[in-house]
Amino acid sequence: MSEPLSLVWLRRDLRLHDNAAVYHALKSGRPVIPVFIFDRTILDDLDDRQDRRVEFLLQEVNRLQDELAKMGSTLLVRYGKPIDVWKELISQYSIADVFTNHDYEVYAKERDKTIGKLLAEQDIGFHTSKDQVIFERDEVLTGKKTPYTVFTPYSRNWKEKLTSFYLKSYPTENYFNHFWKTSPEKALTLQSMDFKPVGESFPARTASDTLLDHYNQTRDFPALPHGTSQLGMHLRFGTISIRDLARQAKAAEDTTFLNELCWRDFYFQVLDHFPHVEKHSFRREYDEINWRNNEDEFGKWCEGKTGYPIVDAGMRQLNTIGWMHNRVRMITASFLCKHLLIDWRWGEAYFAKKLRDYDLSANNGGWQWAAGSGTDAAPYFRVFNPALQAKKFDPKGEYIRQWVPEVDRPNYPKPIVEHTTARQRAIDTYRKALRKGK
């Protein structure tokens, strides 16, 4: 092929609708081919060869392939390390420019730096755009032009800036005729990548008007089947537009749902500006905590056998379907860090392995909140009482009985720690560490 092409590299943005990189590629004046890479740098580290996220990705990649095939085009799907794949693509195609969207994780930024250098050596343009957030990097700063480290003032500024300008969709559909006309490529399979199908059906891709009407009243009760949006997976992989969702929340005047989108932006900018949070406490003094890290107790927490029904229900839900209700995520995380005094990084890593909607910035932010080590952190002396949390948010015990059917039987385990004793132990341990860190 001699005609120069524009390639659009899809990563966390698996849609053609309202996609910044797709829009700029289609407007480049050259035929466009989308590319998706199943990144072996990430996939080879997965323990479970039945990982739900991989199956979801393949489902959405096939959906995109079908969408493009109807337009007489194709999606180039590759399995390998990005540097190797891009060397191969450069040898196969005449590429003038590559378009993609920003990614804020440490690995992703290093990956893009490497690929950008490779493309520059071949005189190929590399263009990146904001897409997966409303505001990024330095768009919402304090009066001193520094990044926010507390959510409330950040959210106030975020909402003040949230004009219709930032919520406009990219009209990609107007330029779909610019996709390169060619036969569709043969699709990859899970088996060809050494993964096994789970055969799971995934949540719908939209937030219903009904949900937004009652989100504030329903979101904290895990027994309600549709009390939350369950859009985390779609936001994580960009199968839904964040701008569409924000407009929908604004139109419904749902400040609670809009606040959740704001939290998402906040955690992205924390990770972007303070990359040390990936491995360390945001507040460095919390790295001085003398964690007990009892492996037997950690194993019981993972399996949902702690003797605390709301904690066990959450962990069993996570292990069974790869998802856990957000209120219960807070309860289980607090229990691990405070009651068992196990390093939050152990819990964060376990969630990372199991959650189908795992997102580094949000997962890290949530765990550091629970541990008290993050930006807007629960103070170290706040220790959730699991029994009271269950009474308040699962008053009829429906959620607990769904996941812990033996809860009222003799074979259900006794609590592995006593709440009052564990609470005081946590407070004493934290206080000692924080004095040492001063």
N, C-alpha and C positions, 0 to 999 in steps of 0.2 A: 504494500500500500504506500503510495507516494503522497497522498493528500494529508497535510498536517491535521492532527486531531487535538481536541481538548478532552482530557480524562478527568472525571470527577470521582474522587476517592471517598467512598462512604464508610463511616466507622460507627459513630454513635448517632446516626441520623438516617435510619433506614426508611426513607420515604422520598417520593419525588415532589409531593405537595409542600409548598411553603418551606423550601430548603435553600438556605443562602448560597451554599456552594453550587448546588444544581442550577440555581438562577444565574449566578455569575458565569458558570461554564456555558450555559445555553446562550447567554448574551455575548459570548466571546467572538462569535462570527464564524466559528469552525464547527464541524460535526462533533458530537459529544458521545463518549462512551463512559457509563458509570463502571466503577470497579469496587469489588468488596474482597477483602483478604481475611480469611480465617487465620488469625495470627498464632503461629506455633509457639512464639515466645510466651504467650499467655496460656494457650491450650495445653502445652506439654506439661505445665505445672499443676493441672487439675488432677485430683486424686480419683474422682468419680467419672468413669467412662459413660455414665448415664446422666451427665450434667444437664439439668433442665434448660439452662441458658443457651447451651449449644443447640439443643433441639429447637428452642424458640428462634434463635438466630437463623437456622436453616429454614424454618417455616417462613420467616419474613423475607429472607433472601429469595426463596422460591416465589413468594408473592410478587416481589419486585421484578423477578425475571418474567413472570407471566404478564405483568403490567407493561413491561417494555416490549415483550413479544407482540402484544396487540398493536403496538405502534410500529412494528417491523424492525425493532432494534433488539439489543441484548444487554445483559449485565455480565461483565467479566468477573468470574468468581475464582479465586485462587486460594490454595492452602499452603502456607509456608511462612518463613520469616520475611517481614516487609522488605528488608534490604535486598533479599534474593529475588523476591517477586518483582520488585521495581526494576532490577537489572534485566530480568527476563522480558518485562513489558517494553522497556526501552529498546531491546533488541528486536522485538516483534512488530512494533508500531512506530509510526512517525508522529511523535508527540511534541506539540508546541507548548502546551501549558497543562499544569495539573491544578485542580481546584479542590479544596477540602475545607472542613470547618475546624475551629479551634477545639483542642482537648486540653484539659487543665491538670491531668495527673502527671506525676513526676516521670513515669515511664513514657507516657505519651509525648511529653514535651521533648524528651531526649530522642525518641523515635523520629519525630517530625524534624528535628534538627539534623539528624543523620540523613533522612530522605531528602530534605531540602538541599543539603550539600551535594548529594549524588546528582540530583536534577540540575543544580547550577553548573556542575562540571560538564553537563551535556547541553548547556544553554537552553534548558527547559524551565519555563516560569513555574513558580510554586506560590499559589495564592491561597490564603486562609481567611476565613470569615467567622464572625460570631454567629452562633445558631442555637445552641442547646440551652442558653440562658436568656433572660430578658436583659439583665445588666451584668457586665463582666469586669474583671480586672480593676481598672481605675475609673470606672464610670460612676461609682457611688463611693465617695470619699468623705472624710470628716472635713470640718472647716480648715484644719491644718494640712489638708491634702494627704492624709495618711489613711490606710485601710481601717475600717471599723473592726473592733474586736468585741463589741457588745451588740446583740441583735436589735434591741429596741430602738436605739437611735438610727441604726442602719435601716430598719424597716420603715421608719418615719420618712427618711430621705428617699428610700426606694419608691415608696408610694407617692410621694410628691412629684417624683420624676416620671411616674408611669402615665405618660400621655399617650394619645392614640398613635403618635409617630412611632413609638417603640413597639406597638402591637400590630402594625400593618404586616400583612402576609406578603411574601415574595410571590408574584404572579407567575410561577413557573409554567403553569398550564398553557399560557399564551405562547410558549416557545417550544412545546414538545416536538414540533416538526423538525427541530434542530438535532434531535438524536440521530446518531449514525445509523443508516439503514443497512442491516445485515441479518443473517440467520442467527437465531438464538443459540447460545452455547449449551452444551450438555450440562445439566445440573450436577453438583456434587451430592453425595449421600453421606449420612452419618457413618455408615460402615466404611466408606472410602477414607474417612478421617479417623477410623478406629474408635468411633463412639457408637453406643447402643441406644436405640430409641426408647424413650420413656412412654410415648403414646399419650401424652397429657394434652388436655385442652386448656388454653390460656385465657385470661380475662379479656373482656371486650376492650376496644381501643378508644372508647369515648366516655366522657363524664356526662351522665344523663342529667337533664334539667331537674328531675325528681330528686336525684342525689344532692345537687347543689341547693335545692330548696330546704333540705333538712340536714345538711352535712354537719353543721354546728351541734345539732342535737344527737346525732347518731354515731359520730366518729370514734367515741371513746368506749363503745360497748361491743366487745368482740363476738358476742353471740349473734349479733345482727348480720345476716348474710351479705347485705349490701350497704352496710353502714359507712364503709370507706370506699374510695374510688378504685383502689387496686390498680392504679395507673403507673405505679413505680417502675414496672418492667418496661412499659412502653416509653416512659420518659427516659429511662436508662439507655435504651437502644434507639431512641429517636423515631419510633414508629408513629408518634403523635407530635404535633407542633406545640411547643410551649406557648407560643403567641396565641394560637387558637384557644388553648385552655385558659390563659389569662384573660382574654377577651370575654370568654364564656363566664368566668367567675365575676368579672366586673359587671357584665350585663345582668347577672343574677343578683348582684349586690351581695355576694357571698364573701365577706371579709375574712372568714376563717379559712376557706379554701385558698384564697389569694395569699393569705399569710403563709400557708404551706409552700406555695411556689416561691415566696420571698425567702423562706428558710433555705430552700434548695439553692437559690442564687448565693445566699450568704455563705453556706458551707463550701461552695465552689470557690468563692473569692478568698476564704480562709486558707484552703488548700493551695491556691495559686500564690498567695502572698507569703504564706508561712508553711512551706513544704516539709518542715521538720515534723509537723503533726502526723505525718504518715507513720513514723517510727517512734516518736517521742510525745510526751505530754505537751500540750500547748503552753501550759504553765509549768515551766521546767522544774519548779520545786516539788511537783507531784511525782517526779521520777525518783524521789527519795523514799517513797512509801515502801515499807518492808512487807511485801506481799507474802502470804502464806503459801500460795500456789500448791495446794494439796491435790495431787493428780487423781486420787480416788474420788474426792468430792467433785472435781471438775468433770470426771467421767459420769457421775450421777446427774450433774446439771445437764450435760450434753444429752443424756438419755431420757431426761424427764422423770427422774426417780429421786427427787430431793425431799419428798414428803410435804411439799408446799404445793397444793393443787393448782393454783393459778400459774405458778412457775412451770410445773410439769406439763400443764396443758399447752402452754406456749411452745415449749421445746419439742413436744411431740407433734404439734402442728407444723413447726418448722421442718422437722425431720421427715414428715410424711408428704407435705405438699410444697416444700421449698418457700414458704411464705409464713409470716407471723403478723398478727394484728399489731399496729403501731403502739397502742397503749401497753400491750403485753411485752413488746420489745423493751420498753422502758423498765417494766417490772422485773423481767428476767435479767436484764443487764445490771440493774441496781443490786439485785440479789447476789449475782456473781461477785461484783466488786466489793460490796459492803458486807453482806452476810458471810460470804466465804473468803473474803480478802484475797481474791484471785485477780491477777493482773488483767486489766481491761483489754490488753492486746490479745490475750488468749481468747476471750469472748469475741472480740472483733474478728479475729481470724476464723473462728468457727462459723460465725454469721456469714463471712465472706465466702466460705465453702458451700454453704447451704442455701442462702437466699437467692431466689431466681431474680429478684429486683436489686441485687447487690450493686451499690454505687459507692466507691471509695470515700468520696467527700461526705456524703450523708451518713454512711455507716460509721466512719471515724468520728464525725461530729456528734452523733448520737451516743456512741460509747464514751467519748470523753465527757459528754454532759453527765452521763450516769455515774462516771467515776469521780466527777468533780474537777477534772484536770483540764477541761476545755475552755472555750470562750465564755459562752453563757452557761456556766456549769451549775449543777445542783450543788449547794454548799455541802461540805464534807459531813456536816452534822445532820443533813436530811437523809434519812434512811427509810425507804418505803417499807411499810408493814404489809407483806403480801396478803395476809388475811383481810385487812381492812380494804386493800385495793380490790380484792375479789368481791367483797361485800358491796362495795360501791359500784363497780363496773360490770359485775356478773352476779347481780343480786339473787337470781333464781338458780344459779349454778349450771345454766344450760351449756355454756361454753366449756366449763370444766368437765361436765359429764360426757360431752361429745368426745373429748380427747383423753380423758382419764376415767373410763367407765368403772374402774374398780375403786374409785375414790372412797366409797363408804364400806368397802369390804375389808376383812382382817388382813388380806395380803397386801394392802396398800402400805408403803413404807412409812415409818415414823419420821418426823422432821429431822434432817441431818444436823441442824443447829437450832438452838432456841432463840427466838427473835430478840428478846430483851438483852440477853447476854451477847449475841452477835452484834447487835446495834452498838452497845457500849464498847465492845472490842474494836469495832471499826472506827468509832470516834476517837478513841485513845490512840490507835495506830496512826490515823491521819494527823492528829494534833501533834504527835511526836515528830513525824516526818516533816511537817510544815514548819515547826520550830527549828529543826535542823537545817532546813533549806533557806532560812532567813540569814 
